[in-house]
Amino acid sequence: MNKYMLKQLYKIRKMICKITKPITVGVRLVLIKEDKVLLVKHTYQDSWYLPGGGVKKGETFEEAAKREFKEELGGELKEIKLFGVYNNFYENKNDSIVVLLCTDFTFTGNTDNEIEKFYFFQLDKLPDGVSPGTRKRINEYLNNSYPTVRMW
């Protein structure tokens, strides 16, 4: 599927969610190596995000995080720690997001059709275009204010 089609599907999904207001559960990963954080840019969105995705039925948060990292970047996670649990009601959403922290991981960089690019950024020198929620999570990491439970 090309980038244009993915963006159109993303817009359609947003419209459906606005009408149906589903409850969703997702995971995100704070992946840190040598004072750098791994961020991804999706083919269907313009901002930089923490890697992650949805939790499937019957799947634990840890299983979902491992699956998403493997699918999106060809990665493997070692020791995972709880970073935080968040709620997001922005744009008529009803999301619950579990964020996990990992400093011991490997990945091939083989991306799927959802990931346009990825990059390790210095924690204190993030680029323009980092999503607000991602920026907040990185600040929580820098301020050692995790684990936590709060709004996204």
C-alpha atoms as one frame of an Amber mdcrd trajectory, in Angstrom:
protein
   0.000   0.000   0.000   1.430   3.404  -0.915   1.779   6.475   1.317  -1.233
   8.257  -0.214  -3.541   5.281   0.421  -2.326   4.942   4.027  -3.019   8.633
   4.674  -6.523   8.278   3.209  -7.242   5.186   5.322  -5.979   7.054   8.394
  -8.398   9.934   7.665 -11.307   7.522   7.165 -10.455   5.767  10.434 -10.440
   9.125  12.255 -13.912   9.924  10.847 -15.262   6.521  11.914 -13.801   6.982
  15.405 -15.426  10.404  15.669 -18.809   8.757  15.064 -18.410   5.463  16.951
 -16.120   6.681  19.789 -14.486   3.289  20.415 -12.380   2.483  23.455  -8.858
   1.593  22.350  -5.832   0.208  24.166  -2.317   0.800  22.922   1.334   0.558
  23.864   4.238   2.912  23.252   7.923   2.357  23.846  10.492   4.716  25.296
  13.625   3.186  23.745  16.841   4.711  25.103  20.459   4.053  24.030  23.423
   6.255  24.945  21.260   9.254  25.940  19.324   9.037  22.681  15.687   8.135
  22.107  14.396   6.186  19.114  11.490   7.928  17.373   9.514   6.964  14.291
   7.673   8.897  11.628   4.661   7.095  10.196   3.777   7.187   6.516   0.305
   8.494   7.383   1.220  11.181   9.973   3.597  14.110   9.946   5.011  14.087
  13.503   7.695  12.027  15.254   6.350   9.461  17.740   7.435   6.808  20.187
   7.146   3.406  18.472   4.115   1.315  19.359   0.605   0.438  18.368  -2.612
  -1.274  19.342  -3.064  -4.180  21.715  -4.839  -7.108  20.092  -7.535  -9.181
  21.805  -5.945 -11.737  24.146  -2.550 -10.017  24.029  -0.656  -8.650  27.042
   0.930  -5.196  26.974   4.376  -6.795  26.853   3.386  -9.083  23.975   1.904
  -6.136  22.056   5.046  -4.031  22.560   7.290  -6.857  21.392   5.093  -7.585
  18.375   4.832  -3.936  17.328   8.589  -3.374  17.642   9.294  -6.501  15.621
   6.732  -5.611  12.928   7.651  -1.934  12.617  11.459  -2.056  12.948  12.539
  -5.692  12.973  13.396  -5.368  16.652  13.719  -7.435  19.777  13.196  -6.116
  23.305  15.057  -7.466  26.318  14.141  -6.189  29.809  11.022  -3.998  29.761
   9.885  -1.731  32.613   6.624   0.090  33.188   6.964   3.784  32.355   3.369
   4.919  32.751  -0.319   4.432  32.099  -2.154   7.242  30.322  -5.589   8.253
  29.077  -6.196  10.289  25.951  -9.548  11.899  25.141  -8.255  14.281  22.444
 -10.248  14.364  19.165 -13.142  12.337  20.663 -10.799   9.463  21.516 -11.071
   7.161  24.485  -7.559   5.725  24.455  -5.686   3.958  27.198  -1.960   3.853
  26.539   0.595   1.817  28.453   4.118   3.134  27.960   7.042   0.808  28.551
  10.729   1.650  28.947  13.527  -0.410  27.429  17.259   0.291  27.299  18.308
  -3.161  26.107  17.093  -3.858  22.586  18.275  -4.682  19.100  16.719  -3.991
  15.741  17.482  -4.435  12.081  15.790  -1.262  10.880  13.697  -3.268   8.427
  10.533  -1.182   8.486   7.031  -2.159   7.539   4.723  -0.033   5.357   3.657
   2.073   8.376   7.106   3.510   9.128   8.484   6.147   6.783  11.676   6.682
   8.793  13.223   6.354  12.226  16.052   8.106  14.012  17.881   8.258  17.341
  17.648  11.803  18.724  19.603  13.311  21.609  17.224  13.507  24.556  17.940
  17.200  25.041  17.906  18.086  21.312  14.613  16.873  19.892  13.685  18.036
  16.387  10.723  20.170  15.440   7.687  18.043  14.725   7.776  15.755  17.775
   4.193  15.020  18.831   3.116  16.737  22.069   2.537  13.423  23.880   5.939
  12.097  22.825   7.630  15.305  24.004   5.852  14.988  27.385   6.997  11.370
  27.818  10.605  12.296  27.022  10.448  15.167  29.525   9.103  12.747  32.142
  12.077  10.505  31.424  14.531  13.407  31.720  12.900  14.571  34.985  12.780
  11.010  36.362   9.022  11.431  36.950   7.951   7.907  36.107   6.317   5.455
  36.584   3.151   7.490  36.545  -0.563   7.453  35.833  -1.928  10.578  34.129
  -3.446  12.156  31.046  -1.555  11.776  27.794
